Amino acid sequence: MRKLILIFSVVSALVFSYSCSDELDSELFDKSVLLTRNGWIDQELYLDETGLINIPVVVSVNGTSGNDENVKVKVSLAPDTLINYNFEKYRNQTGLYYQQPASEAITFKDESITIPAGELYGVSGLTLDLNKLADRYADYVIPLEIESTSAYQIAEPAYSKALMHLVLKNKFSGNYTGEIAVYKTKANGQNDTGNKLSVGVKTLYALSGGTCYFYAGQFDRTSVERDQFIVNMTVGEDNQVSLESPNADLNFTMEKATIEVSSVEHATDNRYLIVTTTIKLKYTFVNVTQLDRPVLRAEGTISMNQNVLK
């Protein structure tokens, strides 16, 4: 009797093992279509004076076997994905929400993207027209999803959707470190040295080939009131710098602004130069978020290092 039970157990185990193996083999050959770059994407985009930016969009087929079909994949905008992301991240802090560019500012190169038979990837793209953006200072995200496919199945949302965060760049934009001291001023206009804040990082965001913007003083993109503190910085010929704010209520006054760019050979890679950009700033502005509207003075030096191809 014990031998019969043992034989039955061994046979059952073999059947179960074969069944699982057969199921696994089947899953390995279930192919789906996905966005090759999915989820959250920081898409760096270098600006020129045209205001037109070409952004690649790549789709692919997964699975362990090859692709023997011409697969037509339609990619479209997915506004609900961005709406849900904003709410989950910021809840009722709507001033921090990412914005989707107006649909008329986005043109898809092709109606659908083709993954040719024998290939696992298909490439197309879209064009973003910055001249058609209602607010050049907004933090933009293009939400994308696979809408349909002529073969196979659409991958799960985690792989078939993307939030393309637009990081607009020029040669002066980026994260600068150093110290900007922000003082509350006295009635005579002098710094109140006992009322000081120190800012160690300041980010410059590109608006065009030669213009960036930043947020005055201690304010940055994490500040709900950020739009009230925008300062434009334009670098002209001979690296002459001008500062101005689009918000007249800020009573912004530039006292000093200079920029210096230097370079040295990269220590370990002779293809690159290490380019250092150093900015010295001194300006005053009104803190419009406080009832007494104090005048603040920001002054200091910040710098950024970048590896630049020769």
C-alpha positions in Angstrom: 0.0 0.0 0.0 2.8 2.4 0.9 4.5 1.6 -2.5 1.2 2.5 -4.3 1.0 5.8 -2.4 4.6 6.6 -3.2 4.1 5.8 -6.9 1.0 8.0 -7.0 2.8 10.9 -5.4 5.7 10.7 -7.9 3.3 10.6 -10.9 1.3 13.5 -9.5 4.4 15.6 -9.0 5.6 14.9 -12.6 2.2 15.8 -14.0 2.2 19.1 -12.0 5.7 19.9 -13.0 5.0 19.3 -16.7 1.8 21.4 -16.5 3.7 24.3 -14.9 6.5 24.0 -17.5 4.0 24.0 -20.3 2.3 27.1 -18.9 5.6 28.8 -18.5 6.7 28.1 -22.0 3.4 29.5 -23.3 3.9 32.7 -21.2 7.4 33.1 -22.6 6.0 33.4 -26.1 3.1 35.8 -25.3 4.3 39.0 -27.0 3.1 42.5 -26.2 3.7 45.9 -27.6 5.1 48.6 -25.3 6.6 52.1 -25.2 10.3 51.4 -25.0 10.8 54.3 -22.7 7.9 54.2 -20.3 6.9 55.6 -16.9 8.4 58.9 -15.8 11.0 60.3 -18.3 13.1 63.4 -17.8 13.4 64.4 -21.5 16.3 66.9 -22.0 15.6 69.1 -25.0 18.1 71.7 -26.3 16.5 74.9 -27.6 17.3 76.9 -30.7 15.7 80.1 -32.0 13.0 78.3 -34.1 11.1 77.1 -31.0 10.5 73.7 -32.7 11.6 70.6 -30.9 11.7 67.0 -32.3 11.1 64.3 -29.7 11.7 60.6 -30.6 9.0 58.0 -29.8 10.0 54.4 -29.8 7.8 51.3 -29.5 8.9 47.7 -29.2 7.7 44.1 -29.0 8.8 42.0 -26.1 8.8 38.2 -25.7 11.4 35.5 -26.3 10.7 34.8 -30.0 11.1 37.1 -32.9 8.5 39.3 -34.6 7.3 38.0 -38.0 4.7 40.8 -38.7 4.6 44.4 -39.7 3.0 45.8 -36.6 1.2 49.1 -36.7 1.2 50.9 -33.4 -0.8 54.1 -32.7 0.5 56.3 -29.9 -1.7 59.2 -28.6 -1.9 61.7 -25.8 -3.2 60.4 -22.4 -4.4 63.5 -20.5 -6.1 61.4 -17.8 -2.8 59.8 -16.9 -1.3 63.2 -16.1 -4.4 64.3 -14.2 -4.2 61.2 -12.0 -0.5 61.6 -11.5 -0.8 65.3 -10.4 -3.5 64.5 -7.9 -1.7 61.6 -6.4 1.5 63.6 -6.1 0.3 67.0 -5.1 -3.4 66.6 -4.0 -4.8 70.1 -3.5 -1.6 72.0 -4.2 -2.7 72.8 -7.7 0.0 75.5 -8.2 2.5 72.7 -8.4 0.7 70.6 -11.0 2.5 69.7 -14.2 0.9 71.0 -17.3 0.2 69.3 -20.6 1.1 71.4 -23.7 -1.9 72.4 -25.7 -2.8 69.8 -28.3 -2.2 72.2 -31.2 1.4 72.5 -30.0 2.0 68.8 -30.6 2.2 67.1 -34.0 2.8 63.4 -34.3 5.2 62.6 -37.2 3.2 59.5 -38.3 -0.4 58.4 -37.8 1.1 55.1 -36.6 4.6 53.7 -35.9 5.6 50.5 -37.8 7.6 47.8 -36.2 8.8 45.9 -39.4 8.7 42.2 -39.6 12.0 40.7 -38.3 12.5 43.8 -36.1 11.6 44.4 -32.4 11.6 48.2 -32.6 9.9 51.0 -34.4 10.8 54.6 -34.3 8.9 57.8 -35.1 8.5 61.0 -33.1 6.5 64.2 -32.4 7.2 67.9 -32.8 6.6 70.3 -30.0 6.0 74.0 -31.1 7.1 76.1 -28.1 5.6 79.2 -29.9 2.1 77.7 -29.2 2.5 77.2 -25.5 0.2 79.5 -23.5 2.7 79.7 -20.5 6.4 79.4 -21.2 7.1 79.2 -17.4 4.9 76.1 -16.8 6.4 72.8 -15.9 5.3 70.7 -18.9 4.7 67.0 -19.3 3.6 65.2 -22.4 1.5 62.1 -21.4 1.6 59.3 -24.0 0.0 55.9 -24.3 -0.3 53.1 -26.9 -3.9 53.5 -28.2 -4.0 50.5 -30.5 -1.8 47.8 -32.2 -2.4 45.8 -35.3 -0.9 42.6 -33.8 -0.2 41.1 -30.4 -1.5 42.8 -27.3 -0.9 46.2 -25.6 1.4 45.8 -22.6 0.2 46.6 -19.1 -0.2 50.4 -18.4 3.1 50.5 -16.5 4.8 49.7 -19.8 2.4 51.2 -22.4 2.2 54.7 -20.9 4.7 57.4 -20.3 4.9 60.8 -18.7 7.5 62.8 -20.7 8.8 65.6 -18.5 10.2 68.4 -20.6 13.6 69.6 -19.4 14.4 72.5 -21.7 18.1 73.3 -22.0 20.5 75.8 -23.3 24.2 76.3 -22.4 23.4 78.4 -19.3 20.6 76.3 -17.8 21.0 73.7 -15.1 21.6 73.4 -11.3 24.1 75.8 -9.8 25.7 75.5 -6.4 27.3 78.1 -4.1 25.6 80.5 -1.8 22.9 83.2 -2.4 22.3 85.1 0.8 18.8 86.6 1.1 18.5 89.5 3.5 15.6 91.4 4.8 16.5 95.1 4.3 16.3 97.9 6.8 14.4 101.2 6.2 17.6 102.8 4.9 18.0 100.0 2.3 20.9 98.3 4.0 21.0 94.5 4.7 19.6 93.4 8.0 22.5 90.9 8.7 20.5 89.4 11.6 17.7 88.4 9.2 19.3 86.2 6.6 18.6 83.0 4.7 21.2 81.0 2.7 20.3 79.3 -0.6 22.8 76.7 -1.7 21.3 75.5 -5.0 19.7 77.6 -7.7 18.2 76.1 -10.9 18.1 78.1 -14.2 15.5 76.9 -16.7 15.8 77.6 -20.4 13.3 79.8 -22.2 15.3 80.2 -25.5 18.8 79.9 -26.8 20.1 82.8 -24.7 17.5 83.3 -22.0 16.8 81.4 -18.8 14.6 82.1 -15.8 14.9 81.4 -12.1 12.9 82.1 -9.0 13.9 85.0 -6.9 15.6 84.6 -3.5 14.6 81.6 -1.5 11.8 80.5 -3.8 12.0 77.6 -6.2 9.8 75.1 -8.1 8.7 73.5 -4.9 7.1 76.8 -3.8 3.3 77.0 -4.4 3.8 80.8 -5.0 6.6 80.3 -7.5 5.0 82.1 -10.4 5.0 85.4 -8.6 8.8 85.3 -8.2 10.0 84.6 -11.8 13.1 86.4 -12.9 14.4 86.3 -16.5 18.1 86.3 -17.2 19.3 87.0 -20.7 22.9 86.7 -21.8 23.9 88.9 -24.7 27.0 89.6 -26.6 30.3 89.6 -24.6 28.3 87.7 -21.9 26.5 90.9 -20.8 23.7 89.9 -18.4 20.3 91.5 -17.9 17.7 90.6 -15.4 14.0 91.5 -15.3 10.8 90.1 -13.9 7.5 89.7 -15.7 5.7 90.4 -12.4 5.6 94.2 -11.9 4.4 93.7 -8.3 7.7 92.1 -7.5 9.4 95.6 -7.8 12.4 93.8 -9.0 15.7 95.8 -9.3 18.9 94.4 -10.7 21.9 95.8 -8.8 24.6 93.5 -10.3 24.8 90.5 -12.6 27.8 89.0 -14.3 28.6 85.6 -15.9 32.0 84.0 -16.6 32.6 80.8 -18.6 35.9 79.0 -18.4 37.1 75.5 -19.4 39.9 73.0 -18.7 40.8 69.6 -20.2 38.9 66.7 -18.8 41.3 64.7 -16.5 40.5 61.2 -17.8 38.6 61.7 -21.1 40.2 63.8 -23.8 37.0 64.0 -25.8 35.6 66.4 -23.2 36.2 69.8 -21.7 35.0 70.7 -18.2 33.2 73.9 -18.6 32.5 76.0 -15.5 29.9 78.8 -15.6 30.0 81.2 -12.7 27.3 83.7 -12.0 27.4 86.6 -9.5 24.0 88.2 -8.6 22.8 91.1 -6.6 19.2 92.3 -6.7 16.2 93.4 -4.6 12.6 92.3 -4.7 9.4 92.5 -2.6 8.1 89.4 -0.9 4.6 89.7 -2.2 3.4 86.7 -0.1 3.7 88.6 3.2 1.3 91.3 4.3 4.0 93.8 5.2 5.6 93.2 1.8 9.3 93.4 3.0 12.0 94.3 0.6 14.6 91.5 0.3 18.1 91.6 -1.2 19.7 88.5 -2.7 23.4 88.4 -3.4 26.0 85.8 -3.9 27.9 83.6 -6.3 26.9 80.3 -7.9 28.6 78.0 -10.4 27.9 74.9 -12.5 30.3 72.4 -14.1 29.5 70.5 -17.2 31.3 68.0 -19.4 31.1 69.3 -23.0 32.3 67.5 -26.1 35.1 69.3 -27.9 
